[in-house]
Amino acid sequence: MPAWIWGGSPMGLLDQADYHYGRDHSGAFFVQPNETYRRRRPDLVRLRTIATSSEASPRWHELSSLRERAEVDLPKHVQDALERRRAKAEQSGALIDAINYQRLLLTVLPIAELPTQARYFSEFLNSVRFSDDSDTGPFPNTGVHVLEVDHSLLRRLKIASVWLRLEQDARLGSGDASHVVAMNADHEDVFASSAGLYEGVMLFDAYVAPLLAAGSPGIWAINVVRSFGSLIFNLGTFISGTDADAVEMLQFIGVPGAIEAVKFPKVSAAAGLGALEWWTEKLNLLFGVLSDLSTFTDTEGNYRPAKHLEGLLTIEQIFRRTTSMLVAHRDGGARRPLLFTILDSLEGVRGANLLTMCRLSHASKVLAALEAEMPADAAEVLLPAARRAVDALRAMQDGFFIRRQLATTKVELQLDGGRVQELTVDEAAAKYLKVLRDATHGHGSDSEGSRAMTDALLAHHDGHIPHDIGLLGYLYLLDLMMHPERVGRQLYRRGR
């Protein structure tokens, strides 16, 4: 660690990152997270419940004690945008317009005003009535929660970009930091190595989004993103997140999407909070791994910042693309390629290749493990989409129409030279999905050895791909979160 870092106090940086450390005779630091040194669980991501439907004494006042992690200069047109949204909400009376207005208002209000406005929005949700049932509101189990990220985590995750700048800037690496001082004075981001590719850790929105989209095309919570974290309004039920009619001009351009309606399950009063608690705890443990420098060392225990950065980029890519896949309910042409990029990224952190993840036998085993290990209340929100993924993979097998029509047990592929290769339907479906994944570069195999197999699989399957097949990416994201310790082993790669 260079002596000039953190205002001339390298140990100050380690203290702020909540690391335990020591120094050897050469001045090198031995570093480990304080939670590891003190043998306790990480406390990096936490959930604070402000109010629930059964709460006798909501803690609205706690919102005023939250601390922003950054000062945000609001654009001048914010007040105009607020007024437009307020007027539209009053004129239309539509729920979506009211939520649009409240979300923007809660995003820009000073913290001191959050308790009053959050309480108002919560009471508004409780007062909503639909025309077919004027006595009972659609949101009987609402709740308000805050997902917070500890400041130490952000400092831990920034270390990779700092060290990479040191490696690539010879002047800085030699100890001359004069140019850095000048750039800081001009508010330049000096340590910006690939920062835009993992900026989701700053507001943590990237890691909350798949949770909010877990019931796609249904919505069960409303998120307000602030620099202190996420202010989440739990609706206590699934409601449709789509409209049959176009709500913006771009939707006049038709693309093939879902062709079957999704039936939203009824959930218990505890389901939303259970899902939030499970997700928060798993993020906490996952980022305990991602912020432990020993995960990203060589065989001699030396920290390798490039390895750390690559791990952060991979994990954020998985979360972001899973969200994009979940919200692509109207666009099958986007959802399927997103699935394949998610599976490609998952290979390095799950220890299973794409073919394995596309097998019904493997997906069913993963789902069964999630059902056995996940608390029942959390599962009500988080697992319906995972079950739809497995059902879609099972439906894929029905597309082998020649096998069905000839009543054969296996898929019999006619290959070159009169050879016949028999595949179980499970294996054939996995290989067919692999063909579709390879076809993102164009249909037809360039490999002489696999060309006949590819051609035969294309001939045997009718090409009808269930829209919910994309949800396999979500299934394996849940599995990744269930086993953060496995993620650590995979990212360490035995010091490679």
C-alpha positions as CSV (number, residue, x, y, z in Angstrom):
1,M,0.0,0.0,0.0
2,P,1.5,3.4,-1.0
3,A,2.2,5.7,1.9
4,W,0.2,8.6,0.3
5,I,-3.1,6.8,0.0
6,W,-6.1,7.9,2.0
7,G,-4.6,11.3,2.8
8,G,-1.3,9.7,3.9
9,S,-3.0,7.1,6.2
10,P,-3.1,3.7,4.6
11,M,-4.3,2.2,7.8
12,G,-7.2,4.7,7.8
13,L,-8.4,3.2,4.6
14,L,-8.3,-0.3,6.1
15,D,-10.2,1.0,9.2
16,Q,-12.9,2.6,7.1
17,A,-13.3,-0.6,5.1
18,D,-13.7,-2.5,8.4
19,Y,-10.7,-4.7,7.8
20,H,-8.5,-6.3,10.5
21,Y,-4.8,-6.0,9.5
22,G,-1.2,-6.3,10.6
23,R,2.2,-5.6,9.0
24,D,5.2,-7.7,8.5
25,H,8.9,-6.6,8.6
26,S,8.8,-5.4,5.0
27,G,5.8,-3.2,5.6
28,A,3.3,-5.4,3.7
29,F,-0.2,-5.7,5.2
30,F,-1.9,-8.9,6.1
31,V,-5.6,-8.1,5.7
32,Q,-8.9,-9.9,6.5
33,P,-12.5,-8.7,7.1
34,N,-13.2,-7.9,10.7
35,E,-16.1,-10.3,10.6
36,T,-13.7,-13.1,9.7
37,Y,-11.2,-12.1,12.4
38,R,-14.0,-11.9,15.1
39,R,-15.8,-15.0,13.8
40,R,-19.1,-13.4,13.2
41,R,-21.4,-13.0,10.2
42,P,-21.0,-10.0,8.0
43,D,-23.1,-6.9,8.6
44,L,-22.7,-5.2,5.2
45,V,-26.3,-5.3,3.8
46,R,-29.2,-5.0,6.3
47,L,-33.0,-4.7,6.3
48,R,-34.9,-2.3,8.5
49,T,-38.6,-2.7,8.8
50,I,-40.4,0.6,9.3
51,A,-44.1,-0.5,9.2
52,T,-46.2,-3.5,8.4
53,S,-49.9,-4.0,8.3
54,S,-49.8,-5.7,11.7
55,E,-47.4,-3.2,13.3
56,A,-49.0,-1.5,16.3
57,S,-46.3,1.2,16.4
58,P,-44.7,2.0,13.0
59,R,-41.3,3.5,13.3
60,W,-41.7,6.3,10.7
61,H,-39.3,8.5,12.7
62,E,-36.4,6.1,11.8
63,L,-36.5,7.4,8.2
64,S,-35.3,10.8,9.3
65,S,-32.2,9.3,10.9
66,L,-31.0,7.7,7.6
67,R,-27.7,9.1,6.1
68,E,-27.2,9.7,2.4
69,R,-24.0,8.3,1.1
70,A,-23.6,11.1,-1.5
71,E,-24.9,14.6,-2.2
72,V,-27.0,14.7,-5.3
73,D,-27.6,17.9,-7.2
74,L,-31.2,17.7,-8.5
75,P,-31.8,18.9,-12.0
76,K,-33.7,22.2,-12.3
77,H,-36.6,20.6,-14.1
78,V,-37.5,18.3,-11.2
79,Q,-40.2,20.6,-9.8
80,D,-41.8,20.8,-13.3
81,A,-41.7,17.0,-13.6
82,L,-43.3,16.7,-10.2
83,E,-46.1,19.1,-11.1
84,R,-46.8,17.3,-14.3
85,R,-47.0,13.9,-12.6
86,R,-49.2,15.3,-9.8
87,A,-51.6,16.8,-12.3
88,K,-51.7,13.6,-14.3
89,A,-52.4,11.5,-11.2
90,E,-55.2,13.8,-10.2
91,Q,-56.8,13.9,-13.6
92,S,-56.6,10.2,-14.5
93,G,-57.1,8.6,-11.1
94,A,-55.0,5.7,-12.3
95,L,-52.9,3.8,-9.8
96,I,-49.8,3.8,-12.0
97,D,-50.0,7.6,-12.3
98,A,-50.3,8.0,-8.5
99,I,-47.3,5.7,-7.9
100,N,-45.2,7.5,-10.6
101,Y,-45.8,10.8,-8.7
102,Q,-45.1,9.4,-5.3
103,R,-41.9,7.6,-6.4
104,L,-40.4,10.8,-7.8
105,L,-41.5,12.8,-4.8
106,L,-39.9,10.3,-2.4
107,T,-36.8,10.3,-4.5
108,V,-36.1,14.0,-4.3
109,L,-37.5,15.0,-0.9
110,P,-35.0,15.9,1.9
111,I,-34.6,13.1,4.4
112,A,-36.3,15.1,7.1
113,E,-39.6,15.0,5.1
114,L,-39.4,11.3,4.4
115,P,-41.4,10.0,7.4
116,T,-44.4,12.1,6.6
117,Q,-44.5,11.3,2.9
118,A,-43.7,7.6,3.3
119,R,-46.5,7.3,5.8
120,Y,-48.9,9.2,3.4
121,F,-48.0,6.9,0.5
122,S,-48.4,3.8,2.7
123,E,-51.8,5.0,3.8
124,F,-52.7,5.8,0.2
125,L,-52.0,2.2,-0.8
126,N,-54.1,1.0,2.0
127,S,-57.0,3.2,0.9
128,V,-57.0,2.0,-2.8
129,R,-60.2,0.4,-3.8
130,F,-61.1,-1.4,-7.1
131,S,-64.5,-0.9,-8.6
132,D,-65.4,-4.6,-8.4
133,D,-64.9,-4.7,-4.6
134,S,-65.3,-1.3,-2.9
135,D,-65.1,-2.8,0.7
136,T,-61.8,-4.5,0.5
137,G,-58.5,-2.9,-0.7
138,P,-56.2,-4.9,-3.0
139,F,-53.2,-4.4,-0.7
140,P,-54.2,-5.8,2.8
141,N,-50.6,-6.6,3.8
142,T,-48.6,-3.5,2.9
143,G,-45.2,-2.8,4.5
144,V,-42.4,-0.3,4.4
145,H,-38.8,-1.3,4.6
146,V,-35.3,0.1,4.0
147,L,-32.5,-2.0,2.6
148,E,-29.2,-0.3,3.7
149,V,-25.6,-0.9,2.6
150,D,-22.8,-0.3,5.0
151,H,-20.3,2.4,4.0
152,S,-17.4,0.0,4.6
153,L,-18.6,-2.3,1.8
154,L,-18.3,0.5,-0.8
155,R,-14.8,1.2,0.3
156,R,-13.9,-2.5,0.1
157,L,-15.2,-2.9,-3.4
158,K,-13.5,0.2,-4.7
159,I,-10.0,-1.1,-3.8
160,A,-9.8,-3.2,-7.0
161,S,-10.1,0.0,-9.2
162,V,-7.6,1.9,-7.0
163,W,-5.0,-0.9,-7.2
164,L,-5.4,-1.3,-11.0
165,R,-4.7,2.4,-11.5
166,L,-1.6,2.0,-9.4
167,E,-0.5,-0.9,-11.7
168,Q,-1.2,1.0,-14.9
169,D,0.0,4.5,-14.0
170,A,3.8,4.2,-13.8
171,R,4.0,7.7,-12.3
172,L,1.6,7.0,-9.6
173,G,3.0,3.5,-9.0
174,S,6.4,5.1,-8.4
175,G,5.0,7.3,-5.6
176,D,4.4,10.6,-7.5
177,A,0.8,11.5,-6.7
178,S,1.0,15.1,-7.6
179,H,-1.1,14.7,-10.7
180,V,-3.8,12.9,-8.7
181,V,-4.1,15.8,-6.3
182,A,-4.7,18.1,-9.2
183,M,-7.3,15.8,-10.7
184,N,-9.1,15.5,-7.4
185,A,-9.3,19.3,-7.2
186,D,-11.1,19.2,-10.6
187,H,-13.5,16.5,-9.3
188,E,-12.1,13.9,-11.7
189,D,-12.8,10.3,-10.9
190,V,-9.2,9.2,-10.7
191,F,-9.8,5.5,-9.8
192,A,-12.4,4.8,-12.4
193,S,-11.1,1.5,-13.8
194,S,-14.3,-0.2,-15.2
195,A,-16.3,1.6,-12.6
196,G,-19.2,2.0,-14.9
197,L,-19.5,-1.7,-15.3
198,Y,-20.2,-2.3,-11.6
199,E,-21.8,1.0,-10.6
200,G,-24.8,-1.0,-9.3
201,V,-22.9,-1.4,-6.0
202,M,-23.2,2.4,-5.4
203,L,-26.9,2.5,-5.0
204,F,-27.4,-1.3,-4.9
205,D,-30.3,-1.0,-7.3
206,A,-28.8,-3.7,-9.5
207,Y,-29.0,-6.2,-6.7
208,V,-32.5,-5.4,-5.6
209,A,-34.1,-5.3,-9.0
210,P,-34.3,-9.1,-9.6
211,L,-36.1,-9.4,-6.3
212,L,-38.7,-6.8,-7.3
213,A,-39.1,-8.5,-10.7
214,A,-39.3,-12.0,-9.2
215,G,-43.0,-12.4,-10.1
216,S,-42.7,-11.0,-13.6
217,P,-45.1,-10.0,-15.2
218,G,-46.4,-9.4,-11.7
219,I,-45.3,-6.7,-9.3
220,W,-45.3,-7.1,-5.6
221,A,-43.3,-4.1,-4.3
222,I,-42.4,-0.5,-5.3
223,N,-38.8,0.6,-4.9
224,V,-37.6,4.2,-4.3
225,V,-33.8,4.4,-4.8
226,R,-31.9,6.8,-2.6
227,S,-28.2,7.0,-1.9
228,F,-28.8,5.6,1.6
229,G,-30.3,2.5,0.0
230,S,-33.7,1.3,-1.2
231,L,-37.0,2.4,0.4
232,I,-39.3,-0.5,-0.5
233,F,-43.1,-0.4,-0.3
234,N,-44.3,-4.0,-0.1
235,L,-47.8,-4.3,-1.6
236,G,-48.4,-7.6,0.1
237,T,-49.7,-9.2,-3.1
238,F,-48.9,-9.7,-6.8
239,I,-50.6,-7.3,-9.2
240,S,-50.2,-7.2,-13.0
241,G,-47.2,-5.2,-14.1
242,T,-48.5,-5.0,-17.7
243,D,-51.4,-3.5,-19.6
244,A,-53.2,-5.0,-22.5
245,D,-53.1,-1.7,-24.4
246,A,-49.9,0.2,-25.4
247,V,-48.9,2.7,-22.8
248,E,-46.2,4.3,-24.9
249,M,-45.7,4.7,-28.7
250,L,-42.8,2.2,-28.9
251,Q,-45.2,-0.6,-28.0
252,F,-47.0,-0.1,-31.3
253,I,-44.0,-2.0,-32.8
254,G,-44.9,-5.6,-32.5
255,V,-42.5,-8.3,-31.2
256,P,-43.4,-11.8,-30.2
257,G,-43.7,-12.2,-26.4
258,A,-45.6,-14.4,-24.0
259,I,-48.7,-16.1,-25.5
260,E,-50.1,-17.4,-22.3
261,A,-51.4,-15.6,-19.3
262,V,-49.6,-16.0,-16.0
263,K,-51.7,-16.7,-13.0
264,F,-50.4,-14.9,-9.9
265,P,-50.4,-17.0,-6.7
266,K,-52.0,-15.7,-3.6
267,V,-49.5,-15.0,-0.9
268,S,-49.7,-14.8,2.9
269,A,-49.3,-11.7,5.0
270,A,-45.7,-12.7,5.9
271,A,-44.6,-13.5,2.3
272,G,-43.2,-10.1,1.3
273,L,-41.2,-9.5,4.4
274,G,-40.0,-13.1,4.2
275,A,-38.7,-12.6,0.7
276,L,-37.0,-9.3,1.7
277,E,-35.3,-10.9,4.7
278,W,-34.0,-13.9,2.7
279,W,-32.8,-11.7,-0.2
280,T,-31.1,-9.2,2.1
281,E,-29.3,-11.9,4.2
282,K,-28.1,-13.7,1.0
283,L,-26.8,-10.4,-0.4
284,N,-25.1,-9.8,2.9
285,L,-23.3,-13.1,2.8
286,L,-22.5,-12.8,-1.0
287,F,-20.9,-9.4,-0.5
288,G,-19.0,-10.8,2.4
289,V,-17.3,-13.1,-0.1
290,L,-16.9,-10.4,-2.8
291,S,-15.3,-8.0,-0.3
292,D,-12.9,-10.5,1.2
293,L,-9.6,-9.8,-0.5
294,S,-8.4,-13.4,0.1
295,T,-11.0,-14.6,-2.4
296,F,-9.0,-12.8,-5.1
297,T,-5.4,-13.8,-4.3
298,D,-2.8,-16.0,-6.0
299,T,-1.5,-19.2,-4.5
300,E,0.9,-17.3,-2.3
301,G,-1.9,-15.1,-0.8
302,N,-1.0,-12.0,-2.7
303,Y,-4.0,-9.8,-3.7
304,R,-4.7,-9.6,-7.4
305,P,-6.9,-6.6,-8.2
306,A,-7.7,-7.6,-11.8
307,K,-9.1,-10.9,-10.5
308,H,-11.2,-9.0,-8.0
309,L,-12.5,-6.6,-10.6
310,E,-13.4,-9.4,-12.9
311,G,-15.4,-11.2,-10.2
312,L,-17.3,-8.0,-9.4
313,L,-18.1,-7.4,-13.0
314,T,-19.3,-11.0,-13.5
315,I,-21.6,-10.9,-10.5
316,E,-23.1,-7.6,-11.5
317,Q,-23.6,-8.7,-15.1
318,I,-25.5,-11.7,-13.9
319,F,-27.8,-9.6,-11.7
320,R,-28.4,-6.9,-14.3
321,R,-29.1,-9.3,-17.2
322,T,-31.4,-11.4,-15.0
323,T,-33.4,-8.3,-14.4
324,S,-33.5,-7.5,-18.1
325,M,-34.6,-11.0,-18.8
326,L,-37.4,-10.9,-16.2
327,V,-38.9,-7.6,-17.4
328,A,-38.7,-8.7,-21.1
329,H,-42.2,-10.3,-20.7
330,R,-43.3,-8.8,-24.0
331,D,-40.1,-9.6,-26.0
332,G,-39.1,-13.2,-26.5
333,G,-36.4,-12.2,-29.0
334,A,-34.7,-10.4,-26.1
335,R,-35.4,-12.8,-23.3
336,R,-33.9,-15.9,-24.9
337,P,-30.5,-14.4,-25.8
338,L,-30.4,-12.8,-22.3
339,L,-30.8,-16.3,-20.9
340,F,-27.8,-17.6,-22.7
341,T,-25.6,-14.7,-21.6
342,I,-26.7,-15.3,-18.0
343,L,-25.9,-19.0,-18.3
344,D,-22.5,-18.2,-19.8
345,S,-21.7,-15.9,-16.9
346,L,-23.0,-18.4,-14.4
347,E,-20.6,-21.1,-15.6
348,G,-17.7,-19.5,-13.8
349,V,-19.5,-19.0,-10.4
350,R,-21.6,-22.1,-10.2
351,G,-19.2,-24.8,-11.3
352,A,-21.7,-26.2,-13.8
353,N,-21.5,-25.8,-17.6
354,L,-24.3,-24.6,-19.9
355,L,-25.3,-28.1,-21.0
356,T,-25.7,-29.2,-17.4
357,M,-27.9,-26.2,-16.6
358,C,-30.1,-26.9,-19.6
359,R,-30.9,-30.4,-18.4
360,L,-34.3,-30.9,-16.8
361,S,-32.8,-33.4,-14.3
362,H,-30.4,-30.7,-13.0
363,A,-32.9,-27.9,-13.0
364,S,-35.4,-30.0,-11.1
365,K,-32.7,-30.9,-8.5
366,V,-31.8,-27.3,-8.0
367,L,-35.4,-26.3,-7.6
368,A,-36.0,-29.1,-5.1
369,A,-33.1,-27.9,-3.0
370,L,-34.4,-24.4,-3.0
371,E,-37.8,-25.6,-2.0
372,A,-36.3,-27.6,0.9
373,E,-33.9,-24.8,2.1
374,M,-35.8,-21.6,1.6
375,P,-38.2,-20.4,4.3
376,A,-41.8,-21.0,3.3
377,D,-42.8,-17.4,3.4
378,A,-40.0,-16.2,1.2
379,A,-40.7,-19.1,-1.2
380,E,-44.2,-17.7,-1.8
381,V,-42.7,-14.7,-3.6
382,L,-39.4,-16.1,-4.9
383,L,-40.1,-19.6,-6.2
384,P,-43.2,-19.3,-8.5
385,A,-41.0,-18.0,-11.4
386,A,-38.4,-20.7,-10.7
387,R,-41.1,-23.4,-10.9
388,R,-42.2,-21.9,-14.2
389,A,-38.7,-22.2,-15.5
390,V,-38.6,-25.9,-14.8
391,D,-42.1,-26.4,-16.3
392,A,-40.9,-24.6,-19.5
393,L,-37.8,-26.9,-19.7
394,R,-40.1,-29.9,-19.4
395,A,-42.3,-28.5,-22.1
396,M,-39.3,-28.1,-24.3
397,Q,-39.1,-31.9,-24.5
398,D,-42.5,-32.1,-26.2
399,G,-41.0,-30.3,-29.2
400,F,-39.2,-33.4,-30.4
401,F,-42.1,-34.2,-32.6
402,I,-40.5,-37.1,-34.6
403,R,-39.9,-39.1,-31.4
404,R,-43.5,-38.5,-30.4
405,Q,-44.9,-39.4,-33.7
406,L,-42.7,-42.6,-34.1
407,A,-43.4,-43.4,-30.4
408,T,-39.7,-44.0,-29.6
409,T,-38.4,-43.7,-26.1
410,K,-35.3,-41.7,-27.2
411,V,-34.5,-39.2,-29.8
412,E,-32.9,-41.0,-32.6
413,L,-30.5,-38.7,-34.6
414,Q,-29.5,-39.8,-38.1
415,L,-25.9,-38.7,-38.5
416,D,-23.3,-39.0,-41.3
417,G,-22.5,-42.4,-42.8
418,G,-25.8,-43.9,-41.6
419,R,-24.8,-43.6,-38.0
420,V,-27.7,-43.3,-35.5
421,Q,-27.2,-41.7,-32.1
422,E,-29.8,-42.1,-29.4
423,L,-30.3,-39.4,-26.8
424,T,-32.6,-39.2,-23.8
425,V,-35.1,-36.5,-24.2
426,D,-33.4,-34.7,-21.3
427,E,-30.0,-34.7,-23.0
428,A,-31.5,-33.9,-26.4
429,A,-33.4,-30.8,-25.0
430,A,-30.2,-29.6,-23.4
431,K,-28.2,-30.0,-26.6
432,Y,-30.9,-28.3,-28.6
433,L,-30.8,-25.3,-26.3
434,K,-27.0,-25.3,-26.7
435,V,-27.6,-25.1,-30.5
436,L,-29.8,-22.1,-30.0
437,R,-27.2,-20.5,-27.7
438,D,-24.5,-21.0,-30.4
439,A,-27.0,-19.6,-33.0
440,T,-26.7,-16.2,-31.4
441,H,-23.7,-16.0,-33.8
442,G,-25.7,-17.4,-36.7
443,H,-27.4,-20.8,-37.3
444,G,-25.3,-23.7,-38.5
445,S,-22.2,-25.1,-36.9
446,D,-18.7,-24.2,-38.0
447,S,-17.3,-27.4,-36.3
448,E,-17.0,-30.3,-38.7
449,G,-17.5,-32.7,-35.7
450,S,-20.8,-31.2,-34.5
451,R,-22.4,-30.1,-37.8
452,A,-24.3,-33.4,-38.3
453,M,-25.5,-33.3,-34.6
454,T,-26.7,-29.7,-35.0
455,D,-28.5,-30.4,-38.3
456,A,-30.2,-33.4,-36.8
457,L,-31.4,-31.6,-33.7
458,L,-32.8,-28.8,-35.8
459,A,-34.7,-31.4,-37.8
460,H,-36.1,-33.2,-34.8
461,H,-37.5,-30.3,-32.8
462,D,-40.4,-28.2,-33.9
463,G,-38.8,-24.9,-32.7
464,H,-41.5,-23.8,-30.4
465,I,-39.7,-22.5,-27.4
466,P,-41.7,-21.7,-24.2
467,H,-41.4,-18.0,-23.3
468,D,-40.7,-19.0,-19.7
469,I,-37.5,-20.9,-20.6
470,G,-35.7,-17.6,-20.0
471,L,-36.6,-17.9,-16.3
472,L,-33.9,-20.6,-16.0
473,G,-31.5,-17.7,-15.5
474,Y,-33.5,-16.6,-12.5
475,L,-33.6,-20.1,-11.1
476,Y,-29.8,-20.3,-11.2
477,L,-29.5,-16.8,-9.7
478,L,-31.4,-18.0,-6.7
479,D,-29.1,-21.0,-6.5
480,L,-26.1,-18.8,-6.7
481,M,-27.4,-16.7,-3.8
482,M,-28.3,-19.8,-1.8
483,H,-24.6,-20.8,-1.8
484,P,-22.3,-17.8,-1.5
485,E,-19.5,-19.9,-0.1
486,R,-19.5,-21.9,-3.4
487,V,-19.2,-18.6,-5.2
488,G,-16.1,-17.8,-3.2
489,R,-14.5,-21.1,-4.0
490,Q,-15.2,-20.7,-7.7
491,L,-13.9,-17.1,-7.8
492,Y,-10.7,-18.1,-5.9
493,R,-10.0,-20.7,-8.6
494,R,-7.3,-22.3,-6.5
495,G,-5.3,-19.1,-6.7
496,R,-5.3,-19.0,-10.5
